[in-house]
Amino acid sequence: MGSGRGDQLVVAGMSPNSLTSSNSVFDRIHRGTSFIVFIDGLIVMYLFWAISSMISSSASTAILGFVAVANFVIWSSYRNRTKWAYWPAATLILIAGLFFGINAIDSLFIVITGNMGGLLFLFLTGWATFGSFRRFLYHFNPMYKIGYFNSDSNSMD
């Protein structure tokens, strides 16, 4: 192995063309976490809509609209690394993780009762629970906090 080949390493899961010297490690992680916040915001919207439609079908549309606007503002602000959006975005990830966890437990009971059809759903919701809690715990990592609140993330390489 010749010298100078270390610059040819590729981060697992990233295409070599997306790696440029202007992207820091934090920027790549934050971009993925921002996408998770967006998707989990959609899941939280669904949860609020499902719960509110059981209570009042006429109020469910207004509640859905409010939650949709709130989720979009949180996601957009988190993506732009606004300070106030740090913990609300983490809360969206946590709520979605709890939703996945409850579904995983429900699927486990379905499998225990003898219905093997729930095994695939158990695996999928269990994996989603694990991934959501892992992304939620990123927010307690001091290096992630420094990268988020530091405007010059290139120092995080």
MOVEN-V476843 format. One record per pair of residues at least 12 apart in sequence whose ideal C-beta (glycine too) atoms are under 10 Angstrom apart, sorted by the first residue. I is the first residue (numbers start at 0). J is the second residue. If there is no record, write none. Layout:
BEGIN
i=I j=J
i=I j=J
END
This chain:
BEGIN
i=6 j=20
i=10 j=22
i=10 j=24
i=10 j=27
i=12 j=27
i=12 j=31
i=13 j=27
i=13 j=31
i=17 j=30
i=20 j=153
i=20 j=156
i=21 j=153
i=22 j=152
i=22 j=153
i=22 j=156
i=23 j=146
i=23 j=151
i=23 j=152
i=23 j=153
i=23 j=154
i=23 j=155
i=23 j=156
i=24 j=142
i=24 j=146
i=24 j=152
i=24 j=153
i=24 j=155
i=24 j=156
i=25 j=80
i=25 j=142
i=25 j=143
i=25 j=145
i=25 j=146
i=25 j=147
i=25 j=149
i=25 j=152
i=25 j=153
i=25 j=154
i=25 j=155
i=25 j=156
i=26 j=80
i=26 j=146
i=26 j=152
i=26 j=153
i=26 j=155
i=26 j=156
i=28 j=134
i=28 j=137
i=28 j=140
i=28 j=142
i=28 j=143
i=28 j=146
i=28 j=147
i=28 j=152
i=28 j=155
i=29 j=77
i=29 j=78
i=29 j=80
i=29 j=137
i=29 j=143
i=29 j=146
i=29 j=147
i=29 j=152
i=29 j=155
i=30 j=78
i=31 j=134
i=31 j=137
i=32 j=77
i=32 j=78
i=32 j=88
i=32 j=89
i=32 j=92
i=32 j=134
i=32 j=135
i=32 j=137
i=32 j=138
i=32 j=143
i=32 j=147
i=33 j=74
i=33 j=75
i=33 j=77
i=33 j=78
i=33 j=79
i=33 j=80
i=33 j=88
i=34 j=74
i=34 j=78
i=35 j=74
i=35 j=88
i=35 j=91
i=35 j=92
i=35 j=95
i=35 j=130
i=35 j=131
i=35 j=133
i=35 j=134
i=35 j=135
i=35 j=137
i=36 j=70
i=36 j=73
i=36 j=74
i=36 j=75
i=36 j=76
i=36 j=77
i=36 j=78
i=36 j=84
i=36 j=87
i=36 j=88
i=36 j=89
i=36 j=90
i=36 j=91
i=36 j=92
i=36 j=95
i=36 j=134
i=37 j=70
i=37 j=71
i=37 j=73
i=37 j=74
i=37 j=75
i=37 j=77
i=37 j=78
i=37 j=88
i=37 j=91
i=38 j=74
i=38 j=91
i=38 j=92
i=38 j=95
i=38 j=131
i=39 j=70
i=39 j=74
i=39 j=88
i=39 j=90
i=39 j=91
i=39 j=92
i=39 j=93
i=39 j=94
i=39 j=95
i=39 j=96
i=39 j=98
i=39 j=99
i=39 j=127
i=39 j=131
i=39 j=134
i=39 j=135
i=40 j=66
i=40 j=67
i=40 j=69
i=40 j=70
i=40 j=71
i=40 j=72
i=40 j=73
i=40 j=74
i=40 j=77
i=40 j=88
i=40 j=91
i=40 j=92
i=40 j=94
i=40 j=95
i=41 j=67
i=41 j=70
i=41 j=74
i=41 j=91
i=41 j=95
i=42 j=70
i=42 j=91
i=42 j=92
i=42 j=94
i=42 j=95
i=42 j=96
i=42 j=98
i=42 j=99
i=42 j=127
i=42 j=131
i=43 j=66
i=43 j=67
i=43 j=69
i=43 j=70
i=43 j=73
i=43 j=90
i=43 j=91
i=43 j=92
i=43 j=93
i=43 j=94
i=43 j=95
i=43 j=98
i=44 j=62
i=44 j=63
i=44 j=64
i=44 j=65
i=44 j=66
i=44 j=67
i=44 j=69
i=44 j=70
i=44 j=71
i=44 j=91
i=45 j=63
i=45 j=66
i=45 j=95
i=45 j=98
i=46 j=66
i=46 j=94
i=46 j=95
i=46 j=97
i=46 j=98
i=47 j=59
i=47 j=62
i=47 j=63
i=47 j=65
i=47 j=66
i=47 j=67
i=47 j=69
i=47 j=70
i=47 j=94
i=48 j=60
i=48 j=62
i=48 j=63
i=48 j=64
i=48 j=66
i=48 j=67
i=49 j=63
i=50 j=62
i=51 j=63
i=51 j=65
i=51 j=66
i=69 j=87
i=69 j=91
i=70 j=87
i=70 j=88
i=70 j=91
i=72 j=84
i=72 j=87
i=73 j=85
i=73 j=86
i=73 j=87
i=73 j=88
i=73 j=90
i=73 j=91
i=74 j=87
i=74 j=88
i=74 j=91
i=76 j=88
i=77 j=89
i=77 j=91
i=77 j=147
i=80 j=146
i=80 j=147
i=80 j=148
i=80 j=149
i=80 j=150
i=80 j=152
i=81 j=147
i=82 j=147
i=82 j=148
i=84 j=147
i=85 j=138
i=85 j=143
i=85 j=144
i=85 j=147
i=85 j=148
i=86 j=138
i=88 j=134
i=88 j=135
i=88 j=138
i=88 j=147
i=89 j=134
i=89 j=135
i=89 j=136
i=89 j=137
i=89 j=138
i=89 j=139
i=90 j=135
i=90 j=138
i=91 j=131
i=91 j=135
i=92 j=130
i=92 j=131
i=92 j=132
i=92 j=133
i=92 j=134
i=92 j=135
i=92 j=136
i=92 j=137
i=92 j=138
i=93 j=131
i=93 j=132
i=93 j=134
i=93 j=135
i=93 j=136
i=93 j=138
i=94 j=131
i=94 j=135
i=95 j=127
i=95 j=128
i=95 j=130
i=95 j=131
i=95 j=132
i=95 j=134
i=95 j=135
i=96 j=127
i=96 j=128
i=96 j=129
i=96 j=130
i=96 j=131
i=96 j=132
i=96 j=133
i=96 j=134
i=96 j=135
i=96 j=136
i=97 j=128
i=97 j=131
i=97 j=132
i=97 j=135
i=98 j=124
i=98 j=127
i=98 j=128
i=98 j=131
i=99 j=123
i=99 j=124
i=99 j=125
i=99 j=126
i=99 j=127
i=99 j=128
i=99 j=129
i=99 j=130
i=99 j=131
i=99 j=132
i=100 j=124
i=100 j=125
i=100 j=127
i=100 j=128
i=100 j=129
i=100 j=131
i=100 j=132
i=101 j=124
i=101 j=128
i=102 j=120
i=102 j=121
i=102 j=123
i=102 j=124
i=102 j=125
i=102 j=127
i=102 j=128
i=103 j=117
i=103 j=120
i=103 j=121
i=103 j=122
i=103 j=123
i=103 j=124
i=103 j=125
i=103 j=126
i=103 j=127
i=103 j=128
i=103 j=129
i=104 j=121
i=104 j=124
i=104 j=125
i=104 j=128
i=105 j=117
i=105 j=120
i=105 j=121
i=105 j=124
i=106 j=118
i=106 j=119
i=106 j=120
i=106 j=121
i=106 j=122
i=106 j=123
i=106 j=124
i=106 j=125
i=107 j=120
i=107 j=121
i=107 j=124
i=107 j=125
i=108 j=121
i=109 j=121
i=142 j=155
i=143 j=155
END
